[in-house]
Amino acid sequence: MRTLRFLLQKEFRQIFRDPAILRIIFVMPIIQLLILPWAADYEVKHVNLSVADHDHSSYSRLLISKVTSSGYFNLISYNNSFHAALEEVEQNKADVVLEIPAKFEQTIVKENEGTLFIAVNAINGVKANLGGAYLRSIIQDYNREVRLKWIQFPRFSPETSIEVHSSNWYNPLQNYKYFMVPGILVILVTMVGSFLAAMNIVKEKEIGTIEQINVTPVKKHYFILGKLIPFWVLGLFILTMGLLVTWLAYGIVPVGSFITIYIYAAIYLLAILGLGLLVSTMAGTQQQAMLISFFMMMVFILLSGLYTSIESMPVWAQWITKFNPVTYFIEVMRMVILKGSGLADISRQIIIIIGFAIVLNTWAAISYKKRV
């Protein structure tokens, strides 16, 4: 343990002696955690709408008023022809075209039905799908109001209508920040931990101090522990700063226990730091280590379920996510922060991440050679 203590002293002195590393550790996570949740927004608002109204009736004006007052649409143009409205889409001024046919009100009153035409600009697929879904939902609500209040009132009293009231569990206000911030915090802890660990041994190689360590009687597992423990401590410190920022900036307080978060985070950091050390033992230069780490982080982020639901991915991609440690930590953070899950609820994720930690750190220790 005396040997390990000297190695830890050396590592901590090297870390706090480098201003760049200090900025990465203390400044970068806070700035990103304050900016990224505002940009990573699942809500699509300000969809530009162009209306082609051939009816000009009270019913068509009520429909347009209902659409524009929803807060999701901006009325860009009000035209008498569909071609004029379509030109707004071609000029990239409008995202959705709503065409109201002639005799729209007369058809609804006499025949108890009406037809509308919706054209959606699908260049931006996400905005098109959500904008079209919003518009269809508003039209369905408009249809219910018309049927209950005006058309079928003599036969069916509004008092006997069925009203549906929904209740959202775990995130009652459907605040997307409650869903995104825990995942972004996981990404930041992973990035800092893996990048710093991946650069560590490579830096020793480039400045030539690795040869001095190799000629000492320090055993390989002591050397790996000396590289791993400082960044493990810093990773937990970054997690603490992140939880503090989420409370101060977004008012997010975990429903579950902090102890559950820190127990899982401690095991997770062992796994992710082991991966960084493995990259560091295999790379010859810091540039190689950075490129490899960047490639892995892109895969981890895109296949973690942070931005895209894992269930909506192809089957082959879902199998890849099973080998992605970030996926399990994001699940755990959301379960503990939003649902209040305990250690028993996340036992499967704990077992899996322990397996990752054992395999990656053992591999890193075996890959490190004291003799060339």
ZIURSUL-V605441 format. One record per backbone hydrogen bond with DSSP energy under -0.5 kcal/mol. NH is the residue of the N-H (numbers start at 1). CO is the residue of the C=O. If there is no record, write none. Layout:
BEGIN
NH_CO + NH_CO
END
This chain:
BEGIN
5_1 + 6_2 + 7_3 + 8_4 + 9_5 + 10_6 + 11_7 + 12_8 + 13_9 + 14_10 + 15_11 + 16_12 + 17_13 + 18_14 + 18_15 + 19_17 + 22_18 + 23_19 + 24_20 + 25_21 + 26_22 + 27_23 + 28_23 + 29_24 + 31_27 + 32_28 + 33_29 + 34_30 + 35_31 + 36_32 + 38_35 + 39_35 + 39_36 + 40_36 + 41_39 + 42_40 + 45_43 + 46_71 + 47_72 + 48_46 + 49_74 + 50_96 + 51_77 + 52_98 + 53_51 + 53_79 + 54_52 + 54_100 + 61_57 + 62_58 + 63_59 + 64_60 + 65_61 + 66_62 + 67_63 + 68_64 + 69_65 + 70_67 + 71_68 + 74_47 + 75_73 + 76_49 + 76_74 + 77_49 + 79_51 + 85_81 + 86_82 + 87_83 + 88_84 + 88_85 + 89_85 + 90_86 + 91_87 + 92_89 + 93_88 + 94_88 + 95_48 + 96_48 + 97_119 + 98_50 + 99_97 + 99_117 + 100_52 + 100_98 + 101_99 + 101_115 + 104_101 + 107_103 + 108_104 + 109_105 + 110_106 + 111_107 + 112_108 + 113_107 + 117_99 + 119_97 + 121_95 + 122_120 + 125_123 + 128_124 + 129_125 + 130_126 + 131_127 + 132_128 + 133_129 + 134_130 + 135_131 + 136_132 + 137_133 + 138_134 + 139_135 + 140_136 + 141_137 + 142_138 + 143_139 + 144_140 + 145_141 + 146_142 + 147_143 + 148_144 + 149_145 + 150_146 + 151_146 + 152_147 + 155_152 + 156_152 + 157_155 + 160_157 + 161_158 + 163_161 + 165_163 + 169_167 + 171_169 + 174_171 + 176_174 + 178_175 + 179_175 + 179_176 + 180_176 + 181_177 + 183_179 + 184_180 + 185_181 + 186_182 + 187_183 + 188_184 + 189_185 + 190_186 + 191_187 + 192_188 + 193_189 + 194_190 + 195_191 + 196_192 + 197_193 + 198_194 + 199_195 + 200_196 + 200_197 + 201_197 + 202_198 + 203_199 + 204_200 + 205_201 + 206_202 + 207_203 + 208_204 + 209_204 + 210_204 + 211_208 + 212_208 + 213_209 + 214_210 + 215_211 + 216_213 + 223_219 + 224_220 + 225_221 + 226_222 + 227_223 + 228_224 + 229_225 + 230_226 + 231_227 + 232_228 + 233_229 + 234_230 + 235_231 + 236_232 + 237_233 + 238_234 + 239_235 + 240_236 + 241_237 + 242_238 + 243_239 + 244_240 + 245_241 + 246_242 + 247_243 + 248_244 + 249_245 + 250_245 + 250_246 + 251_247 + 252_246 + 253_251 + 255_337 + 256_336 + 261_257 + 262_258 + 263_259 + 264_260 + 265_261 + 266_262 + 267_263 + 268_264 + 269_265 + 270_266 + 271_267 + 272_268 + 273_269 + 274_270 + 275_271 + 276_272 + 277_273 + 278_274 + 279_275 + 280_276 + 281_277 + 282_278 + 283_279 + 289_285 + 290_286 + 291_287 + 292_288 + 293_289 + 294_290 + 295_291 + 296_292 + 297_293 + 298_294 + 299_295 + 300_296 + 301_297 + 302_298 + 303_299 + 304_301 + 306_301 + 312_309 + 313_310 + 318_314 + 319_315 + 320_316 + 321_317 + 322_318 + 322_319 + 323_320 + 324_321 + 325_323 + 327_324 + 328_324 + 329_325 + 330_326 + 331_327 + 332_328 + 333_329 + 334_330 + 335_331 + 336_332 + 337_333 + 338_334 + 339_334 + 339_335 + 340_335 + 340_336 + 341_335 + 346_342 + 347_344 + 350_346 + 351_347 + 352_348 + 353_349 + 354_350 + 355_351 + 356_352 + 357_353 + 358_354 + 359_355 + 360_356 + 361_357 + 362_358 + 363_359 + 364_360 + 365_361 + 366_362 + 367_363 + 368_364 + 369_367
END
